[in-house]
Amino acid sequence: MSETDRPTVALPTDKELVLRVIPMPADVNANGDVFGGWVMAQVDLAGAVLPARMAHGRIATVAVNQFVFKNPVKVGDLLSFYAEVSRVGNTSITVTVEVYAQRLRGEQVVVKVTEATLTYVATDAMGKPRPLPKPAPG
């Protein structure tokens, strides 16, 4: 196990699991690691889950505020994407996404591979920002 490939104690319990996926051989670069762009696309999908629920309609990604790759992703890793809403504005929702890889070969450790913060905006049929619906009381 490399110095940066330190196992975690457990997967998060304080965030919502929004996506699980296993990268395949078609998703790797020449070094045998999964393309960063592939991981970024999965993070965008995972990050959109909570805002889509809250917006009750169309949303669009307007910003990738932060994106950090902490460890490489390998073919066959079971990736778990956890999301948490960090800010809600009038039309936008900011979400933090953490990605963990369960290394299914060898020691079967769990490592954090990526963390990101993205902002989504609720949009109307014309793609223009629209106000988020007010949460139901109670």
C-alpha positions in Angstrom: 0.0 0.0 0.0 1.4 3.4 -1.0 1.9 6.3 1.5 -1.1 8.1 0.0 -3.2 5.0 -0.2 -4.1 4.9 3.5 -7.3 3.0 4.4 -10.2 4.7 6.0 -12.0 3.3 9.0 -15.4 3.2 7.3 -17.4 4.8 4.5 -19.2 8.0 5.6 -22.4 7.8 7.5 -23.1 11.6 7.7 -23.6 12.1 4.0 -26.0 10.5 1.5 -24.8 7.8 -0.8 -26.0 9.0 -4.3 -24.0 6.8 -6.7 -22.0 3.6 -6.9 -20.1 2.5 -10.0 -17.2 0.2 -11.0 -14.8 1.7 -13.7 -14.1 -0.6 -16.6 -11.0 -1.1 -18.8 -12.3 1.4 -21.4 -12.1 4.1 -18.7 -8.3 4.0 -18.2 -5.4 6.1 -19.5 -2.0 4.8 -20.8 -0.8 4.4 -17.2 -3.6 2.1 -16.3 -5.3 4.5 -14.0 -8.9 5.7 -14.6 -9.1 8.9 -16.6 -9.6 12.0 -14.3 -12.2 13.2 -16.8 -14.2 10.1 -16.3 -14.2 10.5 -12.6 -15.2 14.2 -13.0 -18.2 13.2 -15.1 -19.3 10.7 -12.5 -18.9 13.4 -9.7 -21.1 15.8 -11.8 -23.8 13.1 -12.0 -23.6 12.3 -8.3 -23.5 15.9 -7.3 -26.7 16.6 -9.3 -28.8 14.1 -7.3 -29.6 16.2 -4.3 -30.1 19.5 -6.2 -32.4 17.8 -8.7 -34.6 16.6 -5.8 -34.7 20.1 -4.2 -35.3 22.0 -7.5 -38.2 19.9 -8.6 -37.2 20.3 -12.2 -34.3 21.2 -14.5 -30.9 22.1 -13.1 -27.5 22.9 -14.7 -24.0 22.7 -13.4 -22.7 26.3 -13.2 -19.4 25.9 -11.4 -16.9 23.3 -10.3 -15.7 25.3 -7.3 -13.1 22.8 -6.1 -11.9 19.4 -7.4 -9.1 17.4 -5.7 -7.8 14.0 -6.8 -6.3 12.3 -3.7 -5.6 8.8 -4.9 -5.7 7.0 -8.3 -8.8 5.0 -9.3 -8.1 1.5 -10.7 -10.2 -0.7 -12.9 -12.4 -2.9 -10.6 -12.6 -0.4 -7.7 -16.1 0.0 -6.3 -16.5 3.8 -6.2 -19.0 5.2 -3.7 -20.1 8.8 -4.2 -21.4 10.7 -1.1 -23.1 14.1 -1.4 -24.0 16.8 1.1 -25.7 20.1 0.4 -23.4 22.9 1.7 -25.3 26.0 0.6 -28.8 26.9 -0.8 -29.3 30.3 -2.5 -32.3 31.7 -4.3 -31.6 29.8 -7.6 -28.5 27.8 -6.8 -27.4 24.8 -4.7 -23.8 24.0 -3.7 -22.9 20.4 -3.0 -19.8 18.7 -1.7 -19.1 15.3 -3.1 -16.6 12.8 -1.6 -15.6 9.7 -3.6 -14.3 6.5 -1.9 -12.8 3.5 -3.6 -13.2 0.1 -2.1 -10.2 -1.8 -3.5 -11.7 -5.1 -4.2 -8.4 -6.9 -4.8 -5.9 -7.8 -2.2 -6.5 -6.3 1.3 -9.8 -4.7 0.3 -9.1 -1.3 1.8 -11.3 1.8 1.5 -9.6 5.1 0.4 -10.9 8.5 -0.4 -10.0 9.2 -4.0 -11.7 12.5 -4.8 -13.4 15.4 -3.1 -15.2 18.2 -5.0 -17.6 21.1 -4.5 -20.0 22.0 -7.3 -22.7 24.5 -7.8 -26.0 23.8 -9.7 -28.7 26.3 -10.7 -32.4 25.6 -11.1 -33.4 26.5 -14.7 -36.6 27.0 -16.6 -37.5 25.5 -20.0 -35.5 28.3 -21.7 -32.4 27.5 -19.6 -32.7 30.7 -17.5 -32.2 30.6 -13.7 -35.4 30.3 -11.8 -36.1 30.5 -8.0 -35.9 27.3 -6.0 -39.2 26.1 -4.6 -39.7 26.9 -0.9 -39.3 23.9 1.4 -42.5 22.5 2.8 -43.0 23.6 6.4 -42.5 21.0 9.1 
